[in-house]
Every structure is written in C-alpha cells, then in structure tokens.
C-alpha cells in the first residue's frame, strides 16, 4: 500500500476526472447528514482536493468555523487554490494521527474517503475523538467491498497483472473497511457511539472510461511508483481504459458503493 504521506502528483486528475463521476455525489450525500448548525466548530480530515470542503462550507451556517486539513501538501495547495475567494475556510497541513488542535476543540469531525488510508485507523479515530467535545459528531465514509466497485476491481486487476507480487501495487486495502462489525469495533475502541452505518450506491452512466483511467493512474500516488519502475503512465492508462471499456462499455456504465458512518462522541 502506498504511504498515506505520499504526495499526489496530479491532484487535478483526481479532482477533474474522478470528482464528477462519483466523488461529488458521495460528498453531497455525506455533507447533507451534518446539521447546518452542528454542536460546535467543524474539522475536516483528509480534505484532498476540497470536494467535501466546498460542500461543507455551502452546507454550514456562515457563523460556523470550518477547518480543512490534509497530510498531502500537494492536495492541500490544490484545494486552497481551487476554492480561493471562498470565505470561511481555514487550511491546515496536518497529520490525522497527530492533529494540531486542542482537546474538545470541535463539535464535528468529517472525513470523506480518508480513514481507509490511515496507517493506524484506530489511532486516527481516537485522535478524532480527542479533538471532539462530548456529544460531538463524527461523520465519514469508506468504500464498500471492491466487488461492489467494478471500476476499482478492473484497475486492481490491471495493475496487479502488470506488477505481480509488488506490494506497493496492491489495490485492495482501501476496500477492506466495509464490514459493519469492524466499524463498530473501531468506533467503540475510540470512544464513539454508533448512530448509523449504511451503504450508499451511486449509478455511473455516460462516463468516459479513459477519463476514469487517467484519474485512477495520474490522480494517485501510484503514478510516481509506476514511473520509478520504468513504465509509461500512458501505457497503464491505455490498459486500464481498455479493461474498463470491456467491463462497462464506452461510455462506461457501472456503479460505485460506499459505507457511511455516523457516530457520537461519548
């Protein structure tokens, strides 16, 4: 698995190629679950290119403080530039395992598709609990099983076939947090009470398979790893695009499915 501290070499590919296909809609679903006036200030962890951040700022009352953080400077810089001019967002480069905030500083912590990449997920949730006041809201989503996300399964199959036995090219880890029993154990171990755990399916229709492939390859830290192995990114994109077309047609049709977790700090 790629280190979560690795910089994304192409945030624009992640944002522009994958955002409209599924991340925008998952962000909208996640954010609408948060009250317009949560019980305190709001912290976003692993804000990435700001897809969730934008919707949070639109959702929240203007008087509510919003702090967006990410470990990747490249992602944070991209998000800040993309949302330049939008008032009411504080940007902080921060490690989710060691947040630079006081105990009980926030009333809500939100994370869109970030917890899966934490090297210690339990520690990340404990740190989220530390900065939350009692009764505060934890809201995050993770991917469902890889089999429920055919685009990811296709990408994994191509990369794993091209780099057999290479642990940095395994693509399964982001899809192993789907089990509600596991999520409940993690929440309980971090000091949270589960409010809701449910799945959300998004239909993908009319998508360009090559654009998806570009986002999956150039918009992730694997792009640098692939290049260091002397393999052309365009070659990988060609292979992923062809496999996506074979699986879902051109334009591509499929689905993306996530698990949404709502919990309360106790």
URSULWO-V488300 format. One record per residue. N is the residue number from 1. OMEGA is omega as a letter, one per 20 degrees, with the letter a starting at -180 (NA if undefined). Layout:
BEGIN
n:N omega:OMEGA
n:N omega:OMEGA
END
This chain:
BEGIN
n:1 omega:r
n:2 omega:r
n:3 omega:r
n:4 omega:r
n:5 omega:a
n:6 omega:r
n:7 omega:r
n:8 omega:a
n:9 omega:a
n:10 omega:a
n:11 omega:a
n:12 omega:r
n:13 omega:r
n:14 omega:a
n:15 omega:a
n:16 omega:a
n:17 omega:a
n:18 omega:a
n:19 omega:a
n:20 omega:a
n:21 omega:r
n:22 omega:a
n:23 omega:r
n:24 omega:a
n:25 omega:r
n:26 omega:r
n:27 omega:r
n:28 omega:r
n:29 omega:a
n:30 omega:a
n:31 omega:a
n:32 omega:r
n:33 omega:a
n:34 omega:r
n:35 omega:r
n:36 omega:r
n:37 omega:r
n:38 omega:a
n:39 omega:a
n:40 omega:a
n:41 omega:a
n:42 omega:r
n:43 omega:r
n:44 omega:r
n:45 omega:r
n:46 omega:a
n:47 omega:r
n:48 omega:a
n:49 omega:r
n:50 omega:a
n:51 omega:r
n:52 omega:a
n:53 omega:a
n:54 omega:a
n:55 omega:r
n:56 omega:a
n:57 omega:r
n:58 omega:a
n:59 omega:a
n:60 omega:r
n:61 omega:a
n:62 omega:a
n:63 omega:a
n:64 omega:r
n:65 omega:r
n:66 omega:r
n:67 omega:r
n:68 omega:a
n:69 omega:r
n:70 omega:r
n:71 omega:a
n:72 omega:r
n:73 omega:a
n:74 omega:r
n:75 omega:a
n:76 omega:r
n:77 omega:r
n:78 omega:a
n:79 omega:a
n:80 omega:a
n:81 omega:a
n:82 omega:a
n:83 omega:r
n:84 omega:a
n:85 omega:r
n:86 omega:a
n:87 omega:r
n:88 omega:r
n:89 omega:r
n:90 omega:a
n:91 omega:r
n:92 omega:r
n:93 omega:a
n:94 omega:r
n:95 omega:a
n:96 omega:r
n:97 omega:r
n:98 omega:a
n:99 omega:a
n:100 omega:a
n:101 omega:a
n:102 omega:r
n:103 omega:r
n:104 omega:a
n:105 omega:a
n:106 omega:r
n:107 omega:r
n:108 omega:r
n:109 omega:a
n:110 omega:r
n:111 omega:r
n:112 omega:r
n:113 omega:r
n:114 omega:a
n:115 omega:a
n:116 omega:a
n:117 omega:a
n:118 omega:a
n:119 omega:r
n:120 omega:a
n:121 omega:r
n:122 omega:r
n:123 omega:r
n:124 omega:r
n:125 omega:r
n:126 omega:r
n:127 omega:r
n:128 omega:r
n:129 omega:a
n:130 omega:a
n:131 omega:r
n:132 omega:r
n:133 omega:r
n:134 omega:a
n:135 omega:a
n:136 omega:a
n:137 omega:r
n:138 omega:a
n:139 omega:r
n:140 omega:r
n:141 omega:r
n:142 omega:r
n:143 omega:r
n:144 omega:a
n:145 omega:a
n:146 omega:r
n:147 omega:r
n:148 omega:r
n:149 omega:a
n:150 omega:r
n:151 omega:r
n:152 omega:r
n:153 omega:r
n:154 omega:r
n:155 omega:r
n:156 omega:a
n:157 omega:a
n:158 omega:a
n:159 omega:a
n:160 omega:r
n:161 omega:a
n:162 omega:a
n:163 omega:a
n:164 omega:r
n:165 omega:a
n:166 omega:a
n:167 omega:a
n:168 omega:r
n:169 omega:r
n:170 omega:a
n:171 omega:a
n:172 omega:a
n:173 omega:a
n:174 omega:a
n:175 omega:a
n:176 omega:r
n:177 omega:a
n:178 omega:a
n:179 omega:r
n:180 omega:r
n:181 omega:r
n:182 omega:a
n:183 omega:r
n:184 omega:r
n:185 omega:r
n:186 omega:r
n:187 omega:a
n:188 omega:r
n:189 omega:a
n:190 omega:r
n:191 omega:r
n:192 omega:r
n:193 omega:r
n:194 omega:r
n:195 omega:a
n:196 omega:r
n:197 omega:a
n:198 omega:r
n:199 omega:r
n:200 omega:r
n:201 omega:r
n:202 omega:r
n:203 omega:r
n:204 omega:r
n:205 omega:r
n:206 omega:a
n:207 omega:r
n:208 omega:a
n:209 omega:r
n:210 omega:r
n:211 omega:r
n:212 omega:a
n:213 omega:r
n:214 omega:r
n:215 omega:a
n:216 omega:a
n:217 omega:a
n:218 omega:a
n:219 omega:r
n:220 omega:r
n:221 omega:r
n:222 omega:r
n:223 omega:r
n:224 omega:r
n:225 omega:r
n:226 omega:a
n:227 omega:r
n:228 omega:r
n:229 omega:r
n:230 omega:a
n:231 omega:a
n:232 omega:r
n:233 omega:r
n:234 omega:r
n:235 omega:r
n:236 omega:r
n:237 omega:r
n:238 omega:a
n:239 omega:r
n:240 omega:r
n:241 omega:r
n:242 omega:r
n:243 omega:r
n:244 omega:r
n:245 omega:r
n:246 omega:a
n:247 omega:a
n:248 omega:r
n:249 omega:r
n:250 omega:j
n:251 omega:a
n:252 omega:r
n:253 omega:a
n:254 omega:r
n:255 omega:r
n:256 omega:a
n:257 omega:a
n:258 omega:r
n:259 omega:a
n:260 omega:a
n:261 omega:r
n:262 omega:a
n:263 omega:a
n:264 omega:r
n:265 omega:a
n:266 omega:NA
END
